[in-house]
Amino acid sequence: MGKKLFPTDVINQAQGVLTAWNQISETMAFGPANRESLAEDLSAAQSVDADIAQLESQLTARRNQRDDIYTATWDKVKRVRAGVKANYGDDSSEFELVGGTRLSERKARTRKVAA
């Protein structure tokens, strides 16, 4: 998304302008811009904002649901790897097939020289 062409508080400003416009003159208009069109725009914007809030709530619920499924899936993956490691050993080709790193293929630990 690029730079927005309106201030972040456009709804608050529009409500203030509409309130002042009602106090100044109910018949004053500026070309196609009149009180009714501004009130309609405010109403439409508030409706869209409410829809967005509802959709964001649904999105949050779905993300939480996805995270729960991912957690359960990851738990099963770890259990399968641990089971294969227990049954076939940590240097077996079966352990490598399920995504483990064989013992013979691991890097040797490097020791730090004490000064």
Secondary structure, DSSP 8 states (H G I E B T S, - for coil): ----SS-TTHHHHHHHHHHHHHHH-SS--BTTB-HHHHHHHHHHHHHHHHHHHHHHHHHHHHHHHHHHHHHHHHHHHHHHHHHHHHHH-TTSHHHHHTT---GGGS---------
